[in-house]
């Protein structure tokens, strides 16, 4: 009989590992602490919950991120199949309806006879012979301490930011226009700004009240995922050359390229809500 594998963490890595191991005839025990306990960022009891963006980044094999996805598909990735089934329009990126995505993963693993799902928190690395620790950056403090004891690492670190989502009915469709850059489709809604609107917007971003850092945060930012207000503070034109760049877009009202744009990407398959692309933030909201 095949030896059992214990997997800690029901996120993307843990779920894929559980599915693949079970498919090879190996008994799997998958531990997930939700809903017994939630991290400061999780809100759903489902497996495979995406807590930040609903985008899995580029789907084009012309770059490393997209090539990795293609390799995963050829290897029979369970998550890639779930992503394709719950995909939302996002140009050449692979974005998903995050609720449908998590529901698909949870249902499939729950029905897999080779996977036993145990909903409880693991506070210390268990003595089992084969263990996959896939608890990710939102690892509970007690398990993180156990990992540090094992690895000798001084610290593990996670930084949290909000990815804003807006109600589709709140968008002024007389101003916003559908287009992807360089005329390659129409998957995005674009909210154009002129120079005056842009500078007024960035000034308000800098003045706005921000959420204080939590106990598990250090205030050290990952350069590839900076809060929008942090970028605004680096210079008044930073956003216009970053997430708000208008390159490759033409406003149909003027026939010209806007000074800046806020791009909106589908958050769900029904188009009821939209994600502000590149707008992770620490601003307070009501």
Buried (B, 14 or more C-beta within 10 A) or exposed (E): EEEBBBBBBBBBBBBBBBBBBBBEEBBBBBBBBBEEEBBEBBEBBBBBBBBBBBBBBBBBEEEEBBEEBBEBEEEEBBBBBBBEEBBBBBBBBBBBBBBBBBBBBBEBBEEBEBBBBEBEBBEEBEEEEEBBBBBBBBBBEEBBBBBEEEEEEEEBEBBBBBBBBBEBEEBEEEEBBBBBBEEEBEBBBBBBBEEEBBBEBBEEBEEBEEBEEEEBBEEEBEEEEBBBBBBBEEEEEBBBEBBBBBEEBBBEEEEEBBBBBBBBBBBBBEEEBBBBBBBBBBBEEE
